[in-house]
Amino acid sequence: MNDHFEEINIHSIESAAVYGIDLLSFDLVVDDGLIKKALISNSFLNRKIQELSFPQSLKLYTLAFEKIDYDYSQYYSHAFVSTLEDLLSQSVSERTKQIRRLILEQSTIYGLLTFFFKLSSILEISALANYSIRERDRVSDLFEMYCGSRLGFGAINLFNYTNDVSDGYIFKIEKTLAFLKEYTEELSVLLLQHPLLLKRARGLAVVQESHFDSESYLKSDFSLLSTDVYQRILNKYDLFLKSLNTISELLTKLSKSPQADDDSLRFQKNDPLPWSFQSIKTPRGEAGFYLEFDQNTKTIRSVEVSTYSSRIISLVEKILIGNNLDDLSLIVGSFDLSSSEIDL
């Protein structure tokens, strides 16, 4: 190999923490500080969630799939629940749908606070990093009050077996929203207007249409990612604001809608479909969930999950080529990759 080339391998949890790139492994070839080749993988976990033996308890599946993405965990449990309900031709009440949406929006806020924490750490804005963690703890308090888990595990349940929300819980969410709106003002000043971010991120790692040269990518990937690092970060900020507004609207609806007490909505005995597919929109990007049902044994035969990170990882490898090694963390961070989404 040319003497100017250097091989850099990031394969340890300690190195990943230093670079602020989640639990991902990187094999890089660098020439005078420029990345010439990049290979990204996940070498820390091997959970094989999609290979769960069948049949199992439906509750077990729900608990397993919500751990596909630790930052936005409720989205995949909701995907499984929605796909299964479609497969079994089950309907849920409007209030159940509203409560689920509320939980998902809280999950969005939780995950985005993690995103801003990582980004602040990369840019060494320690005040904002600490602020982000403090506000994320407030969301964890909400999850713990609702389902007993600070990560929100178990918050999404099958059919209409959904915990209702109390007046006290709604009041606590309203107080948390007030704190989070103060946080957004500081976030705009400390991060989006930070001189280092403005200098480094604008025009950096621009995604072109030519990068989407594989059928594995979705149209939504291009519309979501076809910009530079700064705009991808700004998009996350806009999503944060939108989620806060959605939560406020949901609280108004829930305070006016009656609590469900119709046991006939619990489970309807209908003939199951042979399979069901649901496309889901997570705060990272689009994902897919496929279930196949065995009509003979009356059990789930197979599960397939398509995640944003597992699909986008090859795109990030292309984007890194030609950029400075010093910008590795900022570029990868702007794509919001998740090692747990890759570890299926």
N, C-alpha and C positions, 0 to 999 in steps of 0.2 A: 504493500500500500504506500502511496505518496507520503513523504515525511511530514508534509503539512497537515495531513489528516489526523484526527484524534478520535478514538472511540470512547464514548461516554455511556456508561451503563448505570441506570438508576433502578436498582432492584431491591432496595431495602426500605422498610417502613420509615427509618430515620431519614434517608435521603428524600423520600417522597414528602415527608413533613418539611424538610428544609426548602424544597422547591415549591411547596404549597400546592401540590398536584394530586391530592387525594391518594388513594392506595393503588396507583397505576405504575407499571414498569415501563421504562423507556430505554431503548437501544438507539443511540444516536451516533452519527458520523459527522464530525465538525471540522471545518477548514477555516482557520483564521477567525474563529468566532461565529462563522455562519454555519447553520445546520444544512447538511447536504443529503442526509438520509435519516428517516425517523421511523421507528417501529414501536407502537404502543400496545401493551397487553396488560392483563391482570394476572399477576403471579402470586397474589397473597391469599386468595380465597378459592374454594372449589366446592360450592354448596350443592350443585346439581338439583336445583329446585324443580326444574321441569321433569325430572326423572323420579318424582315421588311415586311409590308403588300404589297401585289401585286394587281394591277400593280402600278409601280412608274416610274418616269423618270429614264432613263438609266444613266444619269449624276449623279443623286442622289445615285444610287447604287455604282458608281465609287467612289464618295466622302465618302460613308459610309465604303466601304471595305478597302480603303487605311488607315483607322484609326484602323484596326485590330492590326497592329504593329507600334507603334509610332516611334521606332528607325529606322526601315527599311520600312517606310510606302508605298513607291512606289511599292514594290514587290506584295502586295495584290491587289492594283488597277490594276497592270499589269496582275495579274492572272485572275481577273474578266474580264478584257478587252479581253485577249487572249482566254479565255473559251467562252465568248459570240461571238467573231468573228468566232471561230470554229463552234459554234452552228448555227450561221447564214450564214455559208459558205462564209465569207468575207476574202478578201486578202488585205494585206497592202504593200506599196512600200518598197524597200530595205532601202531607206533613213529613212523612219519612224521607221523601225526596229533598225537601227543604233542609232537614236536619243533616242529611248526607252532604248536601252542597255546602252547608256551614262548616262541617268537619273538613271537607276538602279545601275550602278557602283558608281555614286555619293552618292546614298542612302547607299550603302555598306560602303563607307568611313565614312559617317555621323554616321551610327550605330556603327561601330567599334571604332570610336573616343569616343563615349559614353561608350562602353565596357571598353576601356582603362582608361577612366576617373573614372568609378566605381571601377575598380581594383586598380588604384592608390590611391583612397580614402580609400579603405579597408586596404591597406598596409601603409597608411599615407605618401605617397610620394607626398606632396602637390605641389612641383614644376611641376611634370609631370601631375598632375590632372589639374592644371591651364593651362598648355601648351595644353593639350588635348581639353579643352573647347575653347581656343583661336583658334585652328585650325578648330574645328567644326564650329565656327562662320564664318570662311572663306567659308565653304561648304554651310552654310545657305545663305551667300551672293550670291552664284551661283544660288541656288534655287529661291531666291527672284528676281534676275535679269531675270530668265527664265519664272517663272509663277506667281510671286507676293507673294508667301508664303515662309517664311523662313524654313518651314518644308517640302516644296516641294509638298504640297497638290495641286491637280489639274494639276500636271505636265504630267500625263499619261492620254491620251484621247482616245476615241473610234475611230476605223477605221483609216482613214488617216487624221483625224482632229487633227494633231499634230503641235504644234508651231515649226517652224524651228529655227535653231541656226544661229546667226549672227557671223560675223568675230570678233566683239567686245567680244561676249560671249566666243568664242573659245580662244581668247587671254587671257581673265580673268581666264579661266580654266587652261591654261598653266602656268600662274603666280602662281595660287594656287597649282599646282602640284610641282612647285619648292619649295614652303614653306613646303609642306607635305613630300617631300623627305628629307629635313633637319630634320623634326620631327621624321621620322623613325629611323634616326641615334641616336637621343636622346632617343627614345623609347627603342631601343635595349640595351643601356647602363643603363638607369635609371630604367627600369622595368625587362627585361629579364635577366640581369646580377646582379639584386639586391640581396644581400646576404640573406635577409630575405625570399624572394620568392624562391630562390634556396634551402634554408634549409627546408622550410615548404611545398613547392608544389611538389617536386620530390617524387614519390612513394605514394602520398596522394590521397585517394579516387579513386583507380584504378577500372575501370569498367571491369568486367569479362563477358564472354559469358553466364555464368549461370544467370546473372542479367536479361538477355533478355528472360524471361520465359513466355512471353505473345505474342499472335498473333497480338496485337495492335502495336508492334514495327516493324520498317522497317529494311531491310538489311543495308540501308545507315546509320541508327542510330548506329549500331555496328561499322562500319568502321570509323565513325566520332568520336565516344565517347569512344571507347575501349582503354583507356590510362589513365594516371594520370593527376592531375590538371595542372602541368607544361606544359605537351605536348598539352593539350587542349588550353592553353593560347598561346603557340607557333604556333599552327595551325591558330589562329586568326591573329597573326602577319604575317604569310605567306600569308593568304588571303588578308590582307591589301596591301602587296607588289604586289600581283598578280592583284588586282583591279587597283592600280596606273598604272601598265603597260598596262592593258586593256584600260584604259581611253586614254592613249597616242596613242595607236593603233587606237582607234575609231576617235580621232581628225584628224589623218592622212587620214583616209577613208572619213570622212565628208568634209574635205577641198578639196578633189578630186572629190566627187560625186556631180552631179547637184541637185539643189533644185527642189522638186516635184512641178509640175504645171499642172498635168493631173487630171482634175475634174472627169473623168470617174472612178478614183480610190476611190472616196469619199464613195460611197455605191453601192453595186451590189444587185439587187433584185433576191435572190436565195431562194429556199425552205429551211426552217430551219430544223435542225435535232431535234429529240425528246429530246435528252439530250447530254451533253458534259462533259468530265472530263479532267482536266489538272493537271499533277503532276509538281510542281514548286520547284526549288531549291533556298532557301533563304540563306542569310549569317548565319542564325542560324542552319538550317537543312531543310529537305524535308517537303513539305506541299502539300495539295491536294485541288482542287476547283471543285465543281460539280454544274452544272446548269441543270434544267429540264424545258422544254418549253411546254406550252399548245398550241397544234395545233388548237384548237377551238377558243380560245380567242386571240391567237397570242401574248401572254405575257409570261413572266417568271413565272413558277409555284412555284419553290422552289430553294433554295440555300443551299448547305452544304459545310462547310469549315473544313478541318483538318489541325491543326497547329502543329508545332514542340513542342512548350512549353506544350500544352495540352496533348500531347502524352508522353513526357519525364518526366513530373512531378512525376509520380509514380516511375520511375527509380531513380530519385534524392532522393526520400524518402528512398529507399533501400540503396543507397550508403552512406547516412548520418549515418546510424546505425553503431555503433562501433567506430565512429570518435569523436574527441574532440569538445566540444561546441565552443571552441575558433576558430576552423577552419570552422565553419558554413558558414560565409560570403565568404571565399575564395573558398570553395567547390561549393556552389550554384552559385557564380559569374563565375566560370569556365565553367558552363553549359549554361551561357548566357540565362537564363529564362526570359520571358517577361509576366508580369501580363496582359497586354492588349491582348496578344495572347491567354490567357486562358479565358478572359472575352468575350465570343462570344454569 
